[in-house]
Amino acid sequence: MSEQMTQTAPPADVQPLAKVQTPLQRFASDYFENKIAAGALFVLIGIIFIAIFAPLISPQDPYDLSSVSVLDSKMPPGSQHFDGWTFYLGTDGAGRDLLSAIFYGLRISLGVGIVSGVIALVIGAAIGMIAAYFGSWVDTLIMRIVDIQLSFPTILVALILLALLGKGVDKIIIALVIVQWAYYARTVRASALVERGKEYIEAATCLALPQKRIMFRHMFPNCLPPLIVVATLQTASAISLEATLSFLGVGLPVSEPSLGLLISNGFDYMLSGRFWISFFPGIALLITIVSINLVGDQLRDVLNPRLQK
């Protein structure tokens, strides 16, 4: 019996093997260590869900003239419609249900921020890769253009562009792309310069692989972590800038339900005590921007090796 126990008992100094995690599991565990960032991610997912399914979950189509009555204008939160349903957040000056208007406004604000961010990312990443890979006068010329653009205030450039282009969703997307691409170009160039001198790039060059393949199939994937962080933060910045421009009356037309326009529509009623017309769209905009920034900050901590435990 003692011999069997001796054979089956593990040595005292042998530790059980740790469970091996996949990169995705390790990323998720690192991200959800921060409870605030985890909550911000769930809030952001909820906001995106509301924006996508706004026509299905909104009590009213705020831009359908047949369902909007001027007699219901400026009603306080909790007021009853004559059909029996409740204006939970009240109505604005045109009689639109403010909760429904916010749901529709999230669609425009998020759509403008995401679409402009994706286009600016593609353009800026391509330009940054070209500058880092070719170097020499190409790099100098591109970075001087980037420096000149970044030296001007973003909102000033956007105001000038919209004064030339006019109002409209497509116009403001073009303006946001022009003011954002330089941030992506500088970020990608900084990461690509580090990758440019590594052995695998030299090996690919010795094999006479096409330059386009080396840049976008070998170098670019290694530049993604900082680019993802910048993309989240720039999306929040684009949403904030769009709201500011719409509030100033140079962004989207009044027919588009942007959060900035909803805030602007209620600004004239603030002194008369009807604060809810601007207050609730402002809270929705604040929650959206803060949640995106918190997610971006946590992504920076998780994806940056220097900040990892």
Order of alpha helices (4+ residues) and beta strands (2+ residues): alpha-alpha-alpha-alpha-beta-beta-alpha-alpha-alpha-alpha-alpha-alpha-alpha-alpha
